Amino acid sequence: MIRMMENTPPHPEPALDDELCWAAVVARDGSFDGRLYYSVATTGVYCRPSCPSRQARRENVRFHTTRGAAEAAGFRPCKRCKPDIAPLQEHYARTVALACRLIETAEEPLPLERLAGAVGLSPFHFHRVFKAVAGVTPKAYASAHRHKRVRANLRTSGTVTGAIHDSGFNSSGRFYAGVSEALGMTPTDFRNGGGGVEMRFAIGECSLGSILVAATSNGVAAISLGEDPESLLRALQDGFPKAKLIGGDAAFERIVGAVVGLVERPAGGFDLPLDVQGTVFQHRVWRALRDIPAGATATYAQIAERIGAPTAARAVAGACAANKLAVAIPCHRVIRNDGSLPGYRWGVERKRALLAKESGSELE
């Protein structure tokens, strides 16, 4: 016979760091809202860490990970900070997520007024909220999503025209106006896996190991670092399985020399044309990265602020990870808020080495 122990909750709350929790309450740190709640024995209420109410005595305070846990312990929600209602930022995030789903499922572009009305906001307020949360305007998001659909449809549709119209473009002319930046080549060539596109490449050596440089007629399309030249070449072939890869000639070797020079002497700058493929938001991030001078660094949050999307630090990190042009688009200059080095597509040690070169210090 199994006996249940009296007064023992079946799901005890996970252990919390009381010192950290109390520090968040003292600082009224809103970043903990939604992740932490505190209750006050003398008032019988529970609050958010950011609650503006008079600070309670430490001995009367208890911490909880969820609203349900606080209420199960017998506390009621504070009437000032209303912890039982989602924070404004959380509400905005859900609103923008709903708008994104509407954009993604619409057969054709939705007017701003219609989108705003669907989520219960005025057009002006909706536009401002969407850009703050998503990092791009609703129009730019819709355009990027349609280009994403085109890339998928080009691989399955019987015709290029069909793929364009199936992706939400009312006319081929509207699509072709931005096709170069979206695909990096003509739709037909993209549909054929890069077939018909000539891509020159060369693999050399630098102080960071092997380096591969590839370029189309539009500019440098890839700069990769690694230990194994064959792996670098296979990765390029996987990206463009039907492209015509051509070994670099003397003229192309000069381009490779310029890239290697950027690795070894970053203060010298880099002014060669780039063939950069990505979304509107990624392009904004990459432009901001190129504005960081050699020897300087910035955090994901700072980059988000600079592009006018202060809540999009996580999306900035994603754009850095998607960068295919090592050093030319200097995502190695982005660090965490605490000064530590986050991941790097070509290895954290190479990131550390690049920063050391740029600062003029030697690697330890």
C-alpha positions in Angstrom: 0.0 0.0 0.0 1.3 3.4 -1.0 0.8 6.2 1.4 1.0 9.9 0.4 2.7 12.2 2.8 0.5 15.0 4.0 1.3 18.6 3.1 3.9 17.6 0.5 3.3 19.3 -2.8 3.5 16.8 -5.8 5.6 19.3 -7.9 7.9 21.4 -5.7 9.3 24.6 -7.1 12.9 24.3 -8.5 15.6 25.8 -6.3 16.3 29.5 -6.9 19.3 31.6 -6.2 17.9 33.8 -3.5 20.7 36.3 -3.6 20.3 36.8 -7.3 16.5 37.0 -7.0 16.7 39.6 -4.2 19.2 41.7 -6.2 16.7 41.7 -9.1 13.9 42.9 -6.7 16.1 45.6 -5.2 17.1 46.8 -8.6 13.5 46.5 -9.9 15.1 44.7 -12.9 12.4 44.3 -15.5 14.5 41.8 -17.5 13.4 39.2 -14.8 9.7 39.9 -15.3 7.9 36.8 -16.5 10.7 34.6 -15.2 10.5 35.4 -11.5 7.9 36.5 -9.0 8.2 37.4 -5.3 5.6 37.3 -2.6 5.4 39.3 0.6 4.1 37.5 3.7 2.9 40.7 5.4 0.7 41.8 2.5 -0.3 38.5 1.1 0.4 39.6 -2.5 2.9 38.5 -5.1 4.6 40.9 -7.6 6.9 41.2 -10.6 10.6 42.1 -9.8 10.0 45.5 -11.5 7.0 46.4 -9.2 7.1 50.1 -8.2 5.6 49.4 -4.7 7.6 50.2 -1.6 10.3 47.6 -1.1 9.4 44.9 1.4 11.7 43.7 4.2 13.9 40.8 3.0 12.7 38.4 5.8 9.1 38.7 4.5 9.9 37.9 0.9 9.7 34.5 -0.9 10.5 33.8 -4.5 8.6 31.8 -7.1 9.3 30.7 -10.7 5.6 31.0 -11.9 2.4 32.9 -11.1 0.8 29.5 -10.4 3.3 28.7 -7.8 2.8 32.0 -6.0 -1.0 31.6 -6.1 -0.8 28.0 -4.9 1.1 29.3 -1.9 -1.9 31.5 -1.0 -0.8 34.8 -2.5 -2.9 37.1 -4.7 -1.6 39.3 -7.5 -0.5 42.8 -6.8 -2.8 45.5 -8.0 0.0 47.8 -9.0 2.3 45.7 -11.2 -0.5 43.2 -12.1 1.8 40.1 -12.4 -1.1 38.0 -13.6 -1.3 40.0 -16.8 1.4 39.5 -19.5 4.0 42.4 -19.6 3.6 44.9 -22.4 6.7 43.6 -24.3 5.4 40.0 -24.1 2.0 41.3 -25.4 3.8 43.1 -28.3 5.8 40.0 -29.1 2.6 37.9 -29.4 1.0 40.7 -31.5 3.9 40.8 -33.9 4.1 37.0 -34.1 0.4 37.0 -35.1 1.0 39.6 -37.7 4.0 37.6 -39.1 1.7 34.5 -39.4 -0.9 36.6 -41.3 1.8 37.9 -43.7 3.2 34.4 -44.2 -0.2 32.8 -45.0 -1.6 35.6 -47.1 -2.0 34.8 -50.9 -0.9 38.4 -51.7 0.6 41.4 -49.8 -1.7 42.8 -47.1 -2.0 46.6 -46.7 -0.7 48.0 -43.5 -4.1 49.2 -42.4 -5.5 45.7 -42.8 -2.7 44.1 -40.8 -3.0 46.7 -38.1 -6.7 46.2 -37.8 -6.3 42.4 -37.6 -4.2 42.8 -34.4 -6.2 45.6 -32.9 -3.7 48.5 -33.3 -3.7 51.7 -35.3 -1.5 51.6 -38.4 1.1 54.1 -37.0 1.4 52.2 -33.6 1.5 48.8 -35.3 4.2 49.9 -37.7 6.3 51.2 -34.8 5.7 48.1 -32.6 6.4 45.7 -35.5 9.8 47.3 -36.3 10.8 47.5 -32.7 10.1 43.7 -32.2 11.0 42.2 -35.6 13.8 44.6 -36.5 12.3 45.4 -39.9 9.1 47.0 -41.2 6.1 44.9 -42.0 6.7 45.6 -45.7 10.3 44.5 -45.5 9.3 41.4 -43.6 6.7 40.5 -46.3 9.2 41.1 -49.1 11.8 38.9 -47.4 9.2 36.1 -46.8 8.1 36.2 -50.5 11.7 35.9 -51.6 12.1 33.0 -49.3 9.0 31.4 -50.8 10.5 32.1 -54.3 13.7 30.3 -53.4 11.7 27.2 -52.3 9.2 27.4 -55.3 12.0 27.8 -57.9 13.2 24.3 -56.9 9.8 22.7 -57.4 7.8 24.8 -59.8 7.5 23.9 -63.5 8.4 27.5 -64.6 10.1 30.5 -63.2 7.0 32.7 -63.8 4.8 30.2 -61.9 7.2 30.2 -59.0 7.2 34.0 -58.8 3.4 34.3 -58.9 2.9 31.4 -56.5 5.1 33.3 -54.0 2.8 36.3 -53.8 4.3 38.6 -56.4 1.5 40.2 -58.5 3.9 40.8 -61.4 7.3 39.5 -62.5 8.5 43.1 -62.7 8.1 43.7 -58.9 10.1 40.5 -58.2 12.9 41.2 -60.7 13.5 44.6 -59.2 15.1 43.0 -56.1 16.1 39.7 -57.5 19.9 40.3 -57.5 20.1 41.0 -53.8 17.7 38.2 -52.9 19.2 35.4 -55.0 22.6 36.6 -56.1 21.8 35.3 -59.6 19.0 35.1 -62.1 15.9 33.0 -61.0 16.6 30.5 -63.8 20.2 30.0 -62.6 19.1 29.7 -59.0 16.4 27.1 -60.0 19.1 25.1 -61.7 21.2 25.0 -58.6 23.6 27.6 -59.9 23.7 26.0 -63.3 25.1 28.5 -65.9 26.7 30.6 -63.2 30.5 30.9 -63.4 32.1 31.1 -60.0 35.8 31.6 -59.7 37.6 30.4 -56.7 41.0 29.9 -55.2 42.3 28.4 -52.0 45.4 29.8 -50.3 47.0 29.9 -46.9 47.1 32.6 -44.3 48.1 32.9 -40.6 44.7 31.5 -39.7 45.0 28.3 -41.8 43.5 27.6 -45.2 41.3 30.3 -46.8 38.9 29.9 -49.7 37.7 32.9 -51.8 35.0 32.6 -54.4 33.3 35.3 -56.5 30.7 35.6 -59.2 30.6 38.4 -61.8 28.9 40.5 -59.2 31.6 40.4 -56.6 33.1 38.3 -53.8 30.5 35.7 -52.7 32.3 33.6 -50.1 35.3 33.8 -47.8 35.8 30.7 -45.7 38.5 29.7 -43.2 39.5 26.2 -42.1 42.1 23.6 -41.6 41.3 21.4 -44.6 41.3 22.9 -48.2 39.2 20.0 -49.5 36.5 20.6 -46.9 36.3 24.2 -47.9 35.9 23.3 -51.5 33.2 20.7 -50.8 31.2 23.2 -48.8 31.3 25.6 -51.8 30.2 22.8 -54.2 27.4 21.8 -51.8 26.1 25.4 -51.8 26.1 25.6 -55.7 26.0 22.1 -56.9 25.5 23.0 -60.6 27.6 26.2 -60.8 30.6 26.1 -63.0 33.6 26.4 -60.6 36.6 27.8 -62.3 40.1 28.0 -60.8 41.3 31.5 -60.3 43.5 33.1 -62.9 46.2 35.8 -62.3 43.5 38.5 -62.0 41.6 36.5 -59.4 44.8 35.8 -57.5 45.0 39.5 -56.8 41.5 39.4 -55.2 42.7 36.5 -53.0 45.7 38.5 -52.1 43.5 41.4 -51.1 41.5 39.1 -48.9 44.6 37.6 -47.3 45.9 41.1 -46.8 42.7 42.0 -44.9 43.3 39.0 -42.6 46.9 40.0 -41.9 46.5 43.8 -41.9 42.9 44.5 -41.0 43.5 48.3 -40.6 44.1 48.5 -44.4 40.4 48.2 -45.2 38.6 46.2 -48.0 36.9 47.9 -50.9 36.2 45.1 -53.3 32.6 44.6 -54.4 30.7 41.9 -52.5 27.9 39.6 -53.8 25.9 39.3 -50.6 22.8 37.2 -50.4 20.4 37.5 -47.5 17.2 39.0 -46.1 16.6 42.7 -45.6 17.3 42.4 -41.9 20.5 40.5 -42.5 21.7 43.2 -44.9 21.1 45.9 -42.3 23.1 43.9 -39.7 25.9 43.2 -42.1 26.1 46.9 -43.0 26.3 47.8 -39.4 29.1 45.2 -38.9 31.2 46.8 -41.6 30.9 50.1 -39.8 32.7 48.7 -36.8 36.3 49.9 -37.2 39.3 47.5 -36.9 40.4 47.3 -33.2 36.9 48.0 -31.9 34.1 45.6 -30.9 30.3 45.9 -30.3 27.7 43.7 -28.6 24.7 42.1 -30.2 22.5 44.6 -28.3 24.6 47.6 -29.5 24.2 46.5 -33.1 20.5 46.1 -32.6 20.3 49.6 -31.3 22.3 51.0 -34.2 20.0 49.5 -36.8 16.9 50.8 -35.0 15.7 47.4 -33.6 16.7 47.5 -29.9 14.8 44.3 -29.0 16.3 42.3 -31.8 19.6 41.3 -30.3 18.9 37.6 -30.8 18.0 38.2 -34.5 21.3 40.1 -34.8 23.1 37.0 -33.5 21.4 34.9 -36.2 22.4 37.3 -38.9 26.0 37.1 -37.7 25.9 33.3 -37.8 24.5 33.4 -41.4 27.4 35.5 -42.7 29.4 33.8 -45.4 32.1 36.4 -45.9 34.7 36.0 -43.1 36.6 39.2 -42.3 35.0 41.2 -45.1 31.8 41.4 -43.1 33.5 41.4 -39.6 31.1 39.5 -37.4 34.2 38.5 -35.4 34.0 42.0 -33.9 30.8 41.2 -32.1 31.1 40.1 -28.4 28.7 39.3 -25.6 27.6 41.9 -23.0 30.1 40.6 -20.5 33.0 40.9 -23.0 33.3 37.2 -23.6 33.5 35.7 -27.1 30.4 34.0 -28.5 30.6 31.3 -31.2 32.1 31.9 -34.5 31.4 30.1 -37.8 35.1 29.6 -38.4 36.1 28.8 -34.9 36.4 30.9 -31.7 40.2 30.6 -31.7 40.3 32.3 -35.1 37.9 35.0 -33.8 40.3 35.6 -30.9 43.3 35.7 -33.3 41.6 38.3 -35.5 40.7 40.5 -32.6 44.3 40.2 -31.3 45.6 41.3 -34.7 43.3 44.2 -34.8 44.1 45.4 -31.3 47.8 45.0 -32.0 48.3 42.5 -29.2 49.8 39.0 -29.4 47.9 35.8 -28.7 48.6 34.3 -25.3 
